[in-house]
Amino acid sequence: MISQHTYTALGDRAVLIEVKSGVSEEDDSMSAAALARKIKAYKLKGITDIVPAFSRIAIHYDPNMWVSSSLSPFETIVQYLEKNLVTEDPILIATKPQLIRIPVCYDLKMGLDLSDISLTLGVSIDDVINLHQSAVYTVGAIGFAPGFAYLEGLDPALKIPRRDAPRTRVPSGSVAIAAGYSGIYPSTLPGGWHILGRTRRSFFQKEGDFGSLLSVGDQVKFEIISVEAYEAIESDF
């Protein structure tokens, strides 16, 4: 069987694997996350980090641990991976993703950009909220800041560029959209995404990898709550 994965060197200390399921971006992200778990379970010598993001996995390694008389460290580790992953169907190894429900208040006091988004896209505020809330999202990557998840699956009708003028302080828990993705600010940060609402859910926990609530491949569903319900929730931040 021919390998379904492509391998690229990232300098002399990392290899980038690209996974293509041929189904959708969301399936690629879930497949990459599953394959990263598979590789992690091998407990390979000299592996310093394994980072899945969207349809790719970066494997960071100590080249001194992959020395061969005839091959470079990169060629040696790729040869090992090709031999062990050649029969792995990225769709079949992807387990049922974890679904995490996030309560969000879409009131105008929380959704600082709802009116502007409505005017820019030519749809009502209610339609913006309903389109955003009705989708099931897949975590494609964790980046920008600790715990910040890039969520795939945004309705194309809500595709909008980043703000022309980024804010210097975006409140913790702000739920936002930009460039075809949705995201949640896990802490108070600068940012240029358009804010639709806010949640009090914490995105850090004592258990799990790096304490992050969300991981690549997880699914996210937003649930509308009222201002009163939002204010009644004890803040996790």
PyMOL commands that set and color helices and strands:
alter all, ss='L'
color gray80, all
select helices_A, chain A and resi 25-41+63-66+73-85+114-121+125-134+156-158+209-211+227-232
alter helices_A, ss='H'
color red, helices_A
select strands_A, chain A and resi 5-9+14-19+47-53+56-61+99-105+136-142+149-152+167-170+174-178+181-184+189-191+194-198+219-225
alter strands_A, ss='S'
color yellow, strands_A
deselect
rebuild
show_as cartoon
